[in-house]
Amino acid sequence: MSSEHSKPAWAPSFGQQDYRLINDETAFQGYFRVKRLTLEHKTFLGQSIEITRELFQRGDAVCVLLYDPAKDSVVLVEQFRVGSLQGPSPWMLEVVAGVVEEGESSVQVAKRESIEEAGLVIGEPRRIIRYLPSGGGCDEWIDLLYAEVDSEQARGIHGLPEEGEDIRVHVLSSDDAIELVNQGVINSSPAIIGLQWLALNKLSLQGAVDA
C-alpha cells in the first residue's frame, strides 16, 4: 500500500547536472518576456544533443480554491480572458488567482487576491499542488491553494479598475461546479484541478467542520 512517505513510483532519469546552457538571449521583451535558449542535454541512448528553444517567461502565479464546507459551495470568479478569444467565450469561470510579486509568499498572494477579486478575507490556506502547466515552452509555476470561506459574504463585482479588471463573483454548489468541469464549461486548469481535488476530499473537509 502506498503512502505520502513511500518511495515515488517514478523519478526523473536525469538531473540539473545533465544539461548545459550554451546561449541565452532575449527574443522579445514586453509585459512578458520570451527567451531564446540554446542548450545541450543527455539523451536516453547515452549521447547528447544540442537544441534551441524559445521560453515564455510570465512569472509565477497563485490560485485559490475558495470553499464553504458548511454549505458545500464554492466561490468562483468570471472575467474576460484574452487567451480565450478563440474559445466559446472570452469570459471564463475560474478560481481566484494572482501573479507573485517580488518578495511575496504564496500565502500573501492568496490573501491579497481573495480580497481584490472576491471581497473575501481568508485564514491560512493549505496547498493542493504546485505544478508547471505548460513545461514545453513556459517557466510559470502555479501554486494552487485551498481556503475556507463564508460563501454568504461572496457577491458583487470586484477587481482593480486601474489594472483593467472587471470581475464577477459566482457562488455554486460544489456538485454544480464539478459538473461544469465534466461538461467542459470550466476549462481553466487551476479550476479543473482544484475542483477535482475537492470532489475527492470534500467529505473529509465537511467532517472537519462537523467535528
N, C-alpha and C positions, 0 to 999 in steps of 0.2 A: 504494500500500500504506500502510495506516495504522500509526501507532506511538504510543507513550505520549506523545511530544513533538509530535505533529501537531495541527493545529487541530481542536477538537472538532466533531462533526457537528451539534451544537445548542448554543445558548446562550440564556438567558432573554431574553424580549422587553423586560423592564423590570428596574429595579434598586431598591435600597433608597430611592432618592430619589423613587420613583414612587408612594409611598403615604404617608399621614399618619395618625397615631393621634389620634382625636378624644376618646375617653373610655376609661378603663381602671379597672375596678372588680373587686373580689374577690367572686365569687358563692358560693364555698364554700371553707372552709379546714379541712382535717383533716390526716391524714398527707400527703395530696396537696392540691393547690390547683386550683380552677377559676376562671379569669378571664373576665369578660365585656367584650369589646373592641368599640368602635365605630371603624371605620376608613373612609377614603376612598382609592380607588386608581384608577389609569388603566385604561382598557379597550382592547381590541384595535380598537375602532371609533373611537378617538381622543377619547373622552369620559372621564368619571369617574363612579363610583358610590359610594354610602355603604352599608356593610354592618355588621351586628352579628354577632359570632361568639363562641362560648364556647371557651376554650382550656384544655385539661387540662395541668397542669404537674406532672410527676412526677420531674424531674431526668434527667440523662444516665446512660447505663449503658455498661459494658464487657463484652463477651462474648469468650470464648477457645475456639477450636477446638484441642483437645489431640490431637496425632497422634504416633504412634510409627512413623517411616518404616522402621525395621529390621524391624518385624513387620507393617507395613501395617495397623495397628489404631488405632482412635480411642477416646478416653475420654469418655464422656457421663455425665450425671447425671440421676437421676429424682427428682422431688419433687412434692408437692401444689401445685396452682396454682388459686387461686380463680377466675381468669378462664376456666378450662376446666370450670366446673361443668356447663355445658350441652353439653359435648363428649362423646366416647365414654368418657372417664375424666378426673377431675381430676388424675391423676398423669401428668405429661408427661416425655418424654425430651428433654433439652436439652444445650446446651454450658454450660460453666461461665460464670457471669455475676454481676455485682455493680453496685451503684449507685456513682457517682462522688461521693465526699465532698469537701467544700470543701478546696481546696489540693492534691488528689491528681491525679497524672497517670494516663493510661490504663495505662501500664506498671505503676505501683504497684498499681492496682486489679487488674490481671490476675494479678500475683504473689500478692497477698493472697487473692483468691478461689480461685485454684488450690489453695492450701494449705487454705483453710477448707472448700471444697466437695468436693475430690478427694484431699486429702492429698498433693499433688504439688508439688515445687519445680521451677519452670521457669526457663529462661535468659531472654535478651532476646527478647520476641515481636516479630512483624512484623505490620503492618496488612494486613488483607484489604480492608476497605472501611469507611468511616464513612458512615452513612445515617440517614435520617429515616423510621421505619417507618409513621407514621400522620400525615402532614403536614396532613391535612384538619382535625385538631382537637387535636393533641398536639404539644408542642415538644420531646419527648425525642429526643436523638440517640444512636445506638448506634455505638460503636467496636468493630468486630469484628476480633479479632486471631487470629494463628496462633502456636502454640508447640509445640515438640517435647518429648516426654516418654518415659520408660521405662514402658511400659504394665504391665510386670510388678509395678510398685510401686503400681498403682492397684487398690484394693479397699476394701471395708468401708462403713460408714455414717459420714457426716460432717455438717457444719453446726453452727451455733451454737444450742444449746438455748434460750439467753436471748432469741434472736430468733425462736423458733418454727420453726427449720429442722430438717428431717429428710430427709437426702439420701443416696441410694444410688448408688454408683458402678457403672457398667457399662463393660466393655471389649468392643468389637465389631470385627470385621474391617471395613475401610473399605467393601468391597463390600456387606456386610450392612447397614451403616448407610445407604449410599446407596440401597439397595433399599427400606429403610423410608421414605425420603423419597419414592421413586417410588410407594409404596403408600399414601401419605398418613398413615402411622402417626406419623412425626415431622412435627409441624405447628407448630413454633416457628420463626419467621422467621430468627433468627440461626443456628440449626442447619441449616435448609434452605440458606441462602446459603453457610454455611461448608462444608457437605458437597458442594454443587455446585461450589464453588471447588476443593475437594480433588479431585473427580473430574477436573477439567481440569488439575490441576497435580501430582498425586501422583507421576507418573513422574519429573518433574524433581526433586521433593523426595527421592525414593528414590535417584536418581542422585547427588545431592549427598552422601548418606551413603556410597554405594559408592565415590565418587571418592577 
